[in-house]
Amino acid sequence: MVVIAVFKSSRPEGKEAMKWFGAAQQRCTVLVLTTIQVVICAVWLSTASPTPHKNNQYNRSIIVYECAIGSVAGFSMLLGYIGLLAAVSFLLAFLARNLPDNFNEAKF
C-alpha cells in the first residue's frame, strides 16, 4: 500500500493520501488485522473447538481418528477472513503492476 501511495502522491490529487501511510498507521493496520483474526480464532475455539472423532465405520479392525471441525460457521469465518486478506493482497499487487521499471524496492 505504501509503495502505491508514494507513486500516486506524485500526482496533485494524491498529496493528501500520504498522511494515511506513516509508520504508525502501518503498525496499527497490522495490529488491527491480526487482532481480528485472533478474535475469530478465539471465539471459534472457545465455543466449538475441533475434537478428535473415532471412526470405526469403515474398518472395525483399525481405529481411525478424524478431526471433527466443531463449528462449521466458525471455520468458514476463519477461512473467509484469510481469503479476504489474500484477495486484498492480490488487488494491491494488481494495482502495483504499473510501477516504473527502474523501481527496485530491494535496494532500499
Number of C-alpha atoms within 10 A of each C-alpha: 12 14 14 15 18 15 13 15 15 10 9 8 9 13 13 10 13 13 9 12 16 11 10 9 12 14 11 12 13 11 11 12 12 12 12 14 15 13 12 17 16 13 13 22 16 10 11 15 16 17 12 12 12 12 14 12 9 9 9 9 7 10 12 14 12 12 11 13 17 16 14 13 12 20 19 12 15 19 12 12 16 13 12 12 13 12 12 12 13 12 11 14 13 10 12 15 10 9 12 9 7 6 9 9 7 5 5 4
